[in-house]
Amino acid sequence: MDLLLHLRGFAAVADEMSVSEAAFELGVDQPLLSRRLRALERELGVELLDRTRRQIALTPAGTALLPRARHLLDQADHLLRSIRRHDRESFVVAVPPGCDPAPLARLVALLEAEGVDVRLASDSDEMPESAAWTVEACDPDAATWLTQLGAASPPGSVEGPVSLSSLRPRRGGERTQVVALPRDLDDPAGRLRRLADSAGIGPATLRRAPHQLGVAETMAGRASLVCARHEAVTYGLSWSPFVDQVARGHRLVEQPPPPGPLATGPVREQALALLGACVGAPEEGRG
């Protein structure tokens, strides 16, 4: 006797309190399910269902068995899922640090719903070489996604488009630093530094700062932080986009072949849109 099969039938009957409804849920014929229940009772030597009433009810033995049966079924299902995941190579997605977690979580849910065993990694880890999808920084002109940059200011500040030149020190006023994240100032092409220099923001004013330190300086009112919107919102800062063309570029590096659902079609498009949203690109389109 297949004990798990028969226990699954018993648990379904206990849930529905009807053999016919349970048979429908399991996708089997009612006579077959009734025979399985009788076989289970013979194997255990007890009656599990009280059939003397108009509506089926559990006997004391059935009531005692039900939680144990459900626990055993849950363990068996967990075992099967674990084995299937072990036999299936993980689909590794490597993203830059500081990604927006909300679209990243939606991406994971989407891939899992399609049967893809997804694993997240940071592109600063040692493992991106094994990543199926890697999001890496690139020149905006060659980007898959563009992320608009702007200026973060203390919470409650007036928001609205600003220019880079509005951040330069004013003659006779208190000097406020402009801080930028390493990913933007370490760009080999030096795009942000050149744009800042053209706007009158020299090296003495523009400096490099890790995210948390830049946020702290901004909250204290001592600096304006150049960042993407989601990086400001995470810490409750106000954010204003630059009217200047100041953007980060990211592109997708893909190791073929992708799993079936991600080869082509709407699932792939949705996954790529969410991946772009993780780095701050508009989800409705990609650059």
Stockholm file with secondary structure:
# STOCKHOLM 1.0

chainA/1-287         MDLLLHLRGFAAVADEMSVSEAAFELGVDQPLLSRRLRALERELGVELLDRTRRQIALTPAGTALLPRARHLLDQADHLLRSIRRHDRESFVVAVPPGCDPAPLARLVALLEAEGVDVRLASDSDEMPESAAWTVEACDPDAATWLTQLGAASPPGSVEGPVSLSSLRPRRGGERTQVVALPRDLDDPAGRLRRLADSAGIGPATLRRAPHQLGVAETMAGRASLVCARHEAVTYGLSWSPFVDQVARGHRLVEQPPPPGPLATGPVREQALALLGACVGAPEEGRG
#=GR chainA/1-287 SS CCHHHHHHHHHHHHHHTCHHHHHHHHTSCHHHHHHHHHHHHHHHTSCCEECSSSSCEECHHHHHHHHHHHHHHHHHHHHHHHHHHHHSCCEEEEECTTCCHHHHHHHHHHHHHTTCCEEEEETTSSCGGGCSEEEEEECGGGCSEEEEEEEEESTTCCCSCBCGGGGSCCTTSCCCEEEECHHHHTCTTCHHHHHHHHTTCCTTTEEECCHHHHHHHHHTTSEEEEEEHHHHHTTTCEEEEBSSCCEEEEEEEECSCCCGGGTSSHHHHHHHHHHHHHTTCCTTCCC
#=GC SS_cons         CCHHHHHHHHHHHHHHTCHHHHHHHHTSCHHHHHHHHHHHHHHHTSCCEECSSSSCEECHHHHHHHHHHHHHHHHHHHHHHHHHHHHSCCEEEEECTTCCHHHHHHHHHHHHHTTCCEEEEETTSSCGGGCSEEEEEECGGGCSEEEEEEEEESTTCCCSCBCGGGGSCCTTSCCCEEEECHHHHTCTTCHHHHHHHHTTCCTTTEEECCHHHHHHHHHTTSEEEEEEHHHHHTTTCEEEEBSSCCEEEEEEEECSCCCGGGTSSHHHHHHHHHHHHHTTCCTTCCC
//
